Structure formats: C-alpha cells, structure tokens
Amino acid sequence: MSTLTTPPDAGPEPDSGLLAPETEGLEEKGERRRGRRGFLIGAPSLAYLVLFFAIPLGIVLVYSFATRSRTGLTILGDWNLDSYQRLADSLVLEIFWRSLWLAGLSTIICLLLGYPLAYYLATRPPRLRAVLLVLVMIPFWSNFLVRTYAWRVLLASDGPMSGVLGWIGLGDVRLLFTPFAITLGLVYGFLPFMILPLYASIERLDFSLVEAARDLYGSGWQAFRRVTWPLSRPGVIAGSILVFIPSFGAYVTPEILGGSRTTMIGSYVVRQFLSARDWPFGSALSFAILAVMLGAAVLYFRSGGKNL
C-alpha cells in the first residue's frame, strides 16, 4: 500500500509584475548608456561638420543679406535682399541655364556611356571584373587639374585633335573654349562617378529573372525594359546625381576649357569673390546653387534612392 506524500513547500511563486519595473529600468539605463556611447563616438564627426560646414554656411548666408559699398567693402549693418533680386538679371539667368544645360547634357552622355560598361563589368568573371574596376578608377590616381590641362593641350588649335580634323578634310575647326570642350571635360572627369553606382546596382541583380523573361518569349529589349532597367534604376539615379551636382557647380573644367565665352555658374561665383569683390552677390549665387543641389538630392530620395 503506497502512501501519498506532499512535496515540500517551494515557497510562493515570484510575481512577474513586481519585477517588471526593475526590468524596464535596466532597459532604459542600457538605452541611455548606448545613446551616450553613440554620441561620444559621433562627436568628432559632428564637431567637424559644425566647424567646417555649418558655421561657414551660416557666414555665407549672413553675407548674402549684406551691402557692397562703392569701394568694394562689405557692409554688414545694412541688411537687404538686393543680392537675391539680382539673381533675376538676364546675364545671371543666361549663365544659370547654360550651366543647367551643360550639366544635364554631361549627365545624359555619362549615362549612355556608363551603363553598357557597368553592365559589362557586372557580368564578367570575378578576376577580370577586378582588373576592369581598377582601370575605371585609375583616373582618380592623378590630379584632376593636370588631367584637365591635358585636354587643353589636346583640343588646342595646334593640338593633335585639330590636326586630325584638318587631315580628314574638315578644315580649321575650333574645339577649345567651346561648349563642346566643356562637355567633353565634364564627361571625362565625372564618368567614373556614373559607372561605379551603376556597377554596384547591376552586380546585385538576380539574372535568373532575365532568363525567365527570355524563357517567356520576351525579346532582349523587352527583358531589359521590363526587368533589368527597373531593378537597376537606383544606380541610375545615384549616378545621375553624382554627375549632375558637381557638373553644375564645376569651376576647374569650365575655367580651363571654356574660357570667358562659355562661363558657367561656378566660375561666375568665383569672379564675384575674387575679381568684382561683390561678396553679398557671390553669397546669394552660392545659395542659389545650393538650392538646385538640394532639389536634386530631394528628387534622388523621392525617386527610390533610399533603396540603393
């Protein structure tokens, strides 16, 4: 005959509700500790941005509302909007639209040249791909100013390109100090900025989707238009922004290859500060350029740049 035994008293079960405040307190302390650690890690970068970006930008903003005296001095006490009203002058608008046109044209040419090359790079074997990527980045190993001066030598009236055009019977064709020279220099200088984002976007594509489109009797163009192009669009947008923004505000290339006849907005701003000594107007022009660049950045993020 068996006897029933009662288990020893294990004591009352812990009340989970009583431990919840302590647990929440520990979690809050941990979050605050992580927040302080993140702030300390990012403090040097934040200080750098404030010191070398926010403060100078604020100074330029203040100067854009100032007044220029007849002797070229900047009067900070007499605040007005005269510099911003001058942005509507015909000369400023002409230079502004010329800069937009050349920057947009350079971006389109870079896209037309860079997309096939980026696609070719993304579909090569890994070893060949690495070699080709190094070749794309080789221009970054030399000074941009030196490379631009090299194009000035090539495009000069007594340079090799003019000699070739004369040899084939086109006569004396002026290449230097023209919009063509500026566009050529911008495309050459910023083409890698288009190729690399496109390569990063195309390289991540699932090419089995392209094969599936071809298996469903789609032509090569249809597979590209319905599959490859939509999936690579983030790289197209990123590359276009990376080319358009520096092309619009470029100074070195228009100054060396364009001359005074084809002034772009970057060169015009520099002349206001150094030659005309009109700092308020130069500051207003700088903020006009900044507005265009911010608009391009907003377009980038709204068009799917966040998914890159």
C-alpha positions as CSV (number, residue, x, y, z in Angstrom):
1,M,0.0,0.0,0.0
2,S,1.5,3.3,-1.1
3,T,1.2,6.5,0.8
4,L,0.8,9.9,-0.7
5,T,3.5,12.4,0.1
6,T,3.2,16.1,-0.3
7,P,6.1,17.9,-2.0
8,P,8.0,20.3,0.2
9,D,6.9,23.8,0.3
10,A,8.7,25.6,-2.6
11,G,7.6,29.0,-1.4
12,P,5.5,31.5,-3.3
13,E,6.0,31.9,-6.9
14,P,7.7,35.1,-7.9
15,D,5.3,37.8,-9.0
16,S,6.4,38.8,-12.5
17,G,4.5,42.1,-12.1
18,L,6.8,43.1,-9.3
19,L,10.0,42.6,-11.4
20,A,8.7,44.4,-14.5
21,P,9.6,47.9,-13.2
22,E,13.1,46.8,-12.4
23,T,13.5,45.2,-15.8
24,E,12.2,48.3,-17.6
25,G,14.6,50.5,-15.5
26,L,17.5,48.4,-16.6
27,E,16.4,48.6,-20.2
28,E,16.1,52.3,-20.0
29,K,19.6,52.6,-18.4
30,G,21.0,50.4,-21.1
31,E,19.4,52.5,-23.9
32,R,20.7,55.7,-22.3
33,R,24.2,54.2,-22.0
34,R,24.2,53.2,-25.6
35,G,22.9,56.6,-26.6
36,R,25.8,58.3,-24.7
37,R,28.3,55.9,-26.2
38,G,27.0,56.6,-29.8
39,F,27.1,60.4,-29.2
40,L,30.7,60.2,-27.9
41,I,31.7,58.1,-31.0
42,G,30.0,60.5,-33.4
43,A,31.0,63.7,-31.5
44,P,34.3,64.3,-33.6
45,S,32.4,64.0,-36.9
46,L,29.6,66.2,-35.6
47,A,32.1,68.8,-34.4
48,Y,33.9,68.7,-37.8
49,L,30.6,69.2,-39.7
50,V,29.6,72.1,-37.4
51,L,33.0,73.8,-37.5
52,F,33.8,73.4,-41.2
53,F,30.3,73.2,-42.8
54,A,27.5,74.7,-40.6
55,I,29.4,77.8,-39.4
56,P,30.9,78.7,-42.8
57,L,27.5,78.2,-44.4
58,G,25.9,80.5,-41.8
59,I,28.6,83.1,-42.5
60,V,27.8,83.0,-46.3
61,L,24.1,83.3,-45.5
62,V,24.7,86.4,-43.4
63,Y,26.9,88.0,-46.2
64,S,24.2,87.3,-48.8
65,F,22.0,89.9,-47.0
66,A,24.8,92.5,-46.6
67,T,25.5,95.5,-48.8
68,R,28.6,96.2,-51.0
69,S,30.0,99.7,-50.9
70,R,31.4,101.6,-53.9
71,T,34.9,100.8,-52.8
72,G,34.2,97.0,-52.7
73,L,33.8,96.7,-48.9
74,T,31.0,94.6,-47.4
75,I,28.7,96.4,-45.0
76,L,27.1,94.0,-42.6
77,G,24.8,96.5,-40.9
78,D,22.6,97.4,-43.9
79,W,20.6,94.2,-44.4
80,N,18.6,93.9,-47.7
81,L,17.5,91.5,-50.4
82,D,19.3,93.3,-53.3
83,S,21.7,90.4,-54.0
84,Y,18.8,87.9,-54.3
85,Q,16.9,90.3,-56.6
86,R,19.9,90.5,-58.9
87,L,19.5,86.7,-59.5
88,A,16.8,87.6,-62.0
89,D,19.2,89.6,-64.2
90,S,19.4,88.4,-67.8
91,L,23.1,87.7,-67.6
92,V,22.7,85.6,-64.4
93,L,19.8,83.7,-65.9
94,E,21.8,83.0,-69.1
95,I,24.8,81.7,-67.2
96,F,22.4,79.7,-64.9
97,W,20.6,78.0,-67.8
98,R,23.8,77.3,-69.6
99,S,25.1,75.6,-66.5
100,L,22.0,73.5,-66.2
101,W,22.1,72.6,-69.9
102,L,25.7,71.5,-69.9
103,A,25.4,69.6,-66.6
104,G,22.3,67.8,-67.9
105,L,23.9,67.0,-71.2
106,S,27.0,65.7,-69.5
107,T,24.9,63.5,-67.2
108,I,23.0,62.0,-70.1
109,I,26.2,61.3,-72.0
110,C,27.7,59.7,-68.9
111,L,24.7,57.5,-68.5
112,L,24.7,56.4,-72.2
113,L,28.4,55.6,-71.9
114,G,28.5,54.3,-68.4
115,Y,25.5,51.9,-68.4
116,P,26.8,49.5,-71.1
117,L,30.3,49.5,-69.5
118,A,28.8,48.9,-66.0
119,Y,26.7,46.0,-67.3
120,Y,29.7,44.5,-69.0
121,L,31.7,44.8,-65.7
122,A,29.0,43.2,-63.7
123,T,28.7,40.2,-66.0
124,R,32.4,39.4,-66.2
125,P,34.2,36.7,-64.1
126,P,35.5,37.9,-60.7
127,R,39.2,38.2,-61.7
128,L,38.6,40.1,-64.9
129,R,36.0,42.2,-63.1
130,A,38.6,43.3,-60.5
131,V,41.1,44.3,-63.2
132,L,38.4,46.3,-65.1
133,L,37.3,48.1,-61.9
134,V,41.0,49.1,-61.3
135,L,41.1,50.5,-64.8
136,V,37.9,52.5,-64.2
137,M,39.4,54.0,-61.0
138,I,42.9,54.8,-62.5
139,P,41.9,58.4,-63.3
140,F,41.4,59.0,-59.6
141,W,45.1,58.3,-59.1
142,S,46.2,61.5,-60.9
143,N,45.4,65.2,-60.2
144,F,42.1,66.4,-61.7
145,L,43.7,69.8,-62.7
146,V,46.6,68.0,-64.5
147,R,44.1,65.9,-66.5
148,T,42.1,68.9,-67.4
149,Y,45.1,70.7,-68.7
150,A,46.0,67.7,-70.8
151,W,42.6,68.1,-72.5
152,R,43.5,71.7,-73.2
153,V,46.6,70.6,-75.0
154,L,44.7,68.0,-77.0
155,L,42.0,70.5,-78.0
156,A,44.2,73.5,-78.8
157,S,44.2,74.9,-82.3
158,D,47.7,73.4,-82.8
159,G,46.9,70.2,-80.9
160,P,46.5,66.6,-82.2
161,M,42.7,66.6,-82.4
162,S,42.6,69.8,-84.6
163,G,45.4,68.2,-86.7
164,V,43.3,65.1,-87.3
165,L,40.2,67.0,-88.2
166,G,42.2,69.1,-90.7
167,W,43.8,65.9,-92.1
168,I,40.4,64.3,-92.9
169,G,39.3,67.5,-94.6
170,L,37.1,69.3,-92.1
171,G,39.3,72.4,-92.1
172,D,40.2,74.6,-89.2
173,V,37.6,73.5,-86.5
174,R,37.7,75.4,-83.2
175,L,37.4,72.9,-80.3
176,L,38.9,74.8,-77.3
177,F,36.9,77.4,-75.5
178,T,33.6,76.0,-76.7
179,P,30.6,74.2,-75.0
180,F,31.9,71.0,-76.7
181,A,35.2,71.3,-74.9
182,I,33.4,71.8,-71.5
183,T,31.1,68.9,-72.1
184,L,34.0,66.7,-73.1
185,G,35.9,67.6,-70.0
186,L,32.9,67.1,-67.7
187,V,32.2,63.7,-69.1
188,Y,35.8,62.6,-68.9
189,G,36.1,63.9,-65.3
190,F,32.8,62.5,-63.9
191,L,32.2,59.3,-65.9
192,P,33.6,57.1,-63.1
193,F,31.0,58.6,-60.7
194,M,28.3,57.2,-63.0
195,I,29.9,53.8,-63.7
196,L,30.6,52.8,-60.1
197,P,27.0,53.2,-58.7
198,L,25.6,51.5,-61.9
199,Y,28.0,48.6,-61.4
200,A,27.0,48.2,-57.7
201,S,23.3,48.2,-58.7
202,I,23.6,45.8,-61.7
203,E,26.0,43.5,-59.9
204,R,23.3,42.7,-57.3
205,L,20.7,41.8,-59.9
206,D,19.2,38.3,-60.0
207,F,19.9,37.5,-63.6
208,S,17.7,34.4,-63.3
209,L,14.8,36.9,-63.7
210,V,16.2,38.0,-67.0
211,E,16.5,34.3,-68.1
212,A,12.9,33.8,-67.0
213,A,11.8,36.8,-69.2
214,R,13.6,35.3,-72.1
215,D,12.0,31.9,-71.4
216,L,8.6,33.6,-71.6
217,Y,9.4,34.6,-75.2
218,G,10.4,38.1,-74.4
219,S,13.0,39.7,-76.6
220,G,16.3,41.1,-75.3
221,W,14.9,44.6,-75.4
222,Q,11.7,43.6,-73.6
223,A,13.7,41.8,-70.9
224,F,15.9,44.8,-70.4
225,R,13.0,47.3,-70.3
226,R,10.8,45.2,-68.0
227,V,13.4,43.6,-65.7
228,T,17.0,44.9,-65.9
229,W,16.2,48.6,-66.2
230,P,13.7,48.8,-63.3
231,L,15.9,46.8,-61.0
232,S,19.0,49.0,-61.8
233,R,17.2,52.3,-61.5
234,P,18.5,53.1,-58.1
235,G,22.0,53.0,-59.5
236,V,20.9,55.2,-62.4
237,I,19.5,57.8,-60.1
238,A,22.6,57.7,-57.8
239,G,25.0,58.0,-60.7
240,S,23.0,60.8,-62.3
241,I,23.0,62.8,-59.0
242,L,26.7,62.2,-58.5
243,V,27.5,63.5,-62.0
244,F,24.9,66.4,-62.3
245,I,25.7,68.1,-58.9
246,P,29.5,68.5,-59.4
247,S,29.0,69.3,-63.1
248,F,26.5,72.1,-62.4
249,G,28.9,73.8,-59.9
250,A,32.1,72.9,-61.7
251,Y,34.9,75.5,-61.8
252,V,38.1,74.0,-63.0
253,T,36.8,72.4,-66.2
254,P,34.9,75.5,-67.5
255,E,37.7,77.8,-66.5
256,I,40.4,75.9,-68.4
257,L,38.4,74.5,-71.3
258,G,35.6,77.1,-71.7
259,G,37.2,80.5,-71.2
260,S,35.2,83.7,-70.8
261,R,32.8,83.0,-73.7
262,T,31.2,80.0,-72.0
263,T,31.1,81.0,-68.4
264,M,29.3,78.6,-66.0
265,I,27.9,79.4,-62.6
266,G,30.8,78.1,-60.7
267,S,33.3,80.4,-62.5
268,Y,30.9,83.3,-62.2
269,V,30.7,82.9,-58.4
270,V,34.5,82.8,-58.1
271,R,34.7,86.0,-60.1
272,Q,32.3,87.8,-57.7
273,F,34.5,86.9,-54.7
274,L,38.0,87.5,-56.3
275,S,37.6,90.0,-59.1
276,A,34.5,92.0,-58.6
277,R,34.8,91.8,-54.7
278,D,31.0,91.6,-54.5
279,W,30.7,89.2,-51.6
280,P,27.0,89.7,-51.0
281,F,26.1,88.8,-54.6
282,G,28.5,85.9,-54.6
283,S,27.0,84.6,-51.4
284,A,23.5,84.8,-52.9
285,L,24.7,83.0,-56.0
286,S,26.2,80.3,-53.8
287,F,22.8,79.7,-52.1
288,A,21.1,79.6,-55.5
289,I,23.5,76.8,-56.4
290,L,22.8,75.1,-53.1
291,A,19.1,75.2,-53.7
292,V,19.5,73.5,-57.0
293,M,21.7,70.8,-55.4
294,L,19.2,70.3,-52.6
295,G,16.4,69.9,-55.1
296,A,18.4,67.3,-57.0
297,A,19.0,65.4,-53.7
298,V,15.3,65.5,-52.8
299,L,14.5,64.2,-56.3
300,Y,17.0,61.4,-55.7
301,F,15.5,60.2,-52.4
302,R,11.9,60.5,-53.7
303,S,12.8,58.5,-56.8
304,G,14.0,55.5,-54.9
305,G,17.5,56.4,-53.9
306,K,16.8,55.1,-50.4
307,N,16.6,51.6,-51.8
308,L,20.1,51.7,-53.2
